[in-house]
């Protein structure tokens, strides 16, 4: 290619790129964008508020049951951060647990949205270890939220949020071995608000 033609073509390319960038309309940040992480959208179902109380950052202490039915003396600790997504209509929470050497153990995230027409939550969990999606439905029941579904290892489980207050809440996971006729608590978590 003739060097003069190359310089002219290169100059036109730069001029056109500059014009396109300068003509690109700026998206103005709306009030709902500014409040996305901390406020429920007024048009969202009011039932979302039960888990909306958990918006913020929590320190979690986790206890596990041994195979013999006793509780393991070693506790695990995690940070659990909750915030609104989807323009304040849904909740996402990030879980990061650490082992006794302070190494990251489990890192995962949940997405939770309440469907007022069906009077239930739809929830999904995914973590970097299992790399599978676990889905749940849940109901609000007298100040608790009871989740039902199958975990990433295909075990039928029930998770319950309870004792929810401004600065603390409890969570438990139960497994069934008889198709839901009875449940065994296998994990308990106690959370205290950090932020």
C-alpha positions in Angstrom: 0.0 0.0 0.0 1.2 3.5 -0.8 2.5 5.2 2.4 0.4 8.3 1.7 -2.8 6.3 1.3 -2.0 4.4 4.5 -1.5 7.7 6.5 -4.8 9.1 5.1 -6.7 5.9 5.8 -5.2 5.7 9.3 -6.1 9.4 10.0 -9.8 8.8 8.9 -10.0 5.7 11.2 -8.8 7.8 14.2 -11.2 10.6 13.3 -14.1 8.3 12.9 -13.3 6.5 16.2 -13.1 9.8 18.0 -16.5 11.0 16.6 -18.1 7.7 17.6 -16.8 7.9 21.1 -17.8 11.5 21.6 -21.3 10.9 20.2 -22.0 8.0 22.5 -24.8 9.1 24.8 -23.9 8.9 28.5 -26.2 6.8 30.7 -27.3 8.9 33.6 -27.3 7.1 36.9 -30.8 6.9 38.3 -31.7 7.0 42.0 -32.5 3.3 41.9 -28.9 2.6 40.6 -27.5 4.5 43.5 -29.5 2.6 46.1 -29.2 -0.8 44.4 -27.2 -2.5 47.1 -29.1 -1.3 50.1 -32.7 -0.7 49.4 -35.6 -2.8 48.3 -37.5 -1.4 45.3 -40.9 -0.1 46.4 -42.5 -2.1 43.6 -40.9 -5.4 44.8 -43.1 -7.8 46.8 -43.3 -6.8 50.4 -42.5 -10.4 51.4 -39.0 -9.9 50.2 -38.4 -7.9 53.4 -38.0 -11.0 55.5 -34.6 -11.7 53.9 -34.1 -8.0 53.2 -33.4 -7.7 56.9 -30.1 -9.5 56.2 -28.8 -6.9 53.8 -25.3 -6.1 55.0 -22.2 -8.1 56.1 -22.3 -10.9 58.7 -19.7 -12.9 60.5 -20.8 -16.6 60.5 -19.9 -19.4 62.9 -20.6 -22.8 61.5 -21.0 -26.1 63.3 -21.1 -29.6 61.7 -22.4 -32.9 62.8 -20.1 -35.9 62.7 -21.1 -39.2 61.2 -21.7 -40.7 64.6 -24.3 -38.0 65.3 -22.2 -35.9 67.7 -21.3 -32.3 67.0 -17.7 -31.5 65.8 -15.8 -29.3 68.3 -14.0 -27.5 65.4 -16.0 -24.5 64.1 -15.6 -22.9 60.8 -16.0 -19.2 60.1 -17.2 -17.2 57.2 -18.2 -13.8 55.9 -21.7 -13.6 54.4 -22.5 -10.5 52.4 -26.1 -9.7 51.4 -27.2 -7.0 48.9 -30.1 -6.2 46.5 -29.8 -6.9 42.8 -32.1 -6.6 39.8 -33.0 -3.0 40.6 -33.9 -3.9 44.2 -36.3 -6.8 43.3 -34.0 -9.7 44.3 -31.2 -10.5 46.7 -27.8 -11.9 46.2 -25.5 -13.1 48.9 -21.9 -14.1 48.8 -20.4 -16.7 51.2 -16.7 -17.0 51.9 -15.6 -19.5 54.5 -12.1 -20.0 55.8 -10.4 -23.0 57.5 -8.4 -23.0 60.7 -5.3 -21.8 58.8 -7.4 -18.9 57.4 -7.4 -20.3 53.9 -10.5 -19.9 51.7 -12.6 -23.1 52.0 -15.9 -22.5 50.2 -16.7 -19.5 48.0 -20.2 -19.4 46.7 -23.2 -17.2 45.8 -27.0 -17.3 46.1 -29.6 -15.4 44.1 -33.1 -15.2 45.8 -36.3 -13.7 44.4 -39.8 -13.7 45.8 -42.8 -14.6 43.5 -45.9 -13.1 45.2 -48.2 -14.9 42.7 -47.0 -18.3 43.9 -46.2 -17.2 47.5 -42.7 -18.6 47.4 -39.1 -17.8 46.8 -37.0 -19.1 44.0 -33.3 -19.5 44.9 -30.1 -20.8 43.3 -26.7 -21.5 44.8 -23.4 -22.1 43.0 -19.9 -22.4 44.4 -16.4 -22.8 43.0 -15.8 -26.2 44.5 -18.8 -28.2 43.2 -19.3 -26.1 40.0 -23.0 -27.2 39.9 -26.2 -25.2 40.3 -28.4 -26.1 43.3 -32.0 -24.8 43.1 -34.5 -24.3 45.8 -38.0 -23.0 46.5 -38.7 -21.5 49.9 -41.6 -20.1 51.9 -42.0 -17.4 54.5 -43.4 -19.0 57.7 -44.0 -16.9 60.8 -40.7 -15.0 60.7 -38.7 -17.9 59.3 -37.7 -18.8 55.7 -37.8 -22.5 54.9 -35.9 -23.6 51.8 -36.5 -27.0 50.1 -34.5 -28.5 47.3 -31.5 -30.6 46.2 -27.9 -29.6 46.9 -25.1 -29.8 44.4 -24.4 -33.4 45.4 -28.0 -34.3 44.7 -29.0 -34.7 48.4 -32.5 -33.6 49.3 -32.1 -30.9 51.9 -34.0 -28.3 53.9 -32.4 -25.0 55.0 -34.1 -22.7 57.5 -33.4 -19.1 58.4 -34.8 -18.3 61.9 -34.3 -16.1 65.0 -33.9 -13.2 62.6 -33.2 -9.9 64.3 -31.4 -6.7 63.5 -28.0 -8.0 64.6 -28.2 -11.8 64.7 -29.8 -14.7 62.9 -29.5 -18.5 62.8 -29.5 -21.0 59.9 -29.7 -24.7 59.9 -29.4 -27.4 57.2 -31.3 -30.7 57.5 -31.1 -33.8 55.4 -33.7 -36.5 54.9 -33.1 -40.1 54.3 -36.8 -41.2 54.1 -38.1 -38.8 51.4 -39.0 -36.0 53.8 -40.8 -38.0 56.6 -38.0 -37.0 59.0 -35.1 -34.6 59.0 -31.7 -34.6 60.7 -29.8 -31.3 61.4 -26.3 -31.6 59.9 -25.1 -28.0 59.9 -25.9 -25.0 62.1 -24.8 -21.4 61.5 -25.0 -18.5 63.9 -24.5 -15.0 62.4 -23.7 -11.7 63.9 -23.9 -8.4 62.0 -20.5 -6.9 61.0 -21.8 -4.0 58.9 
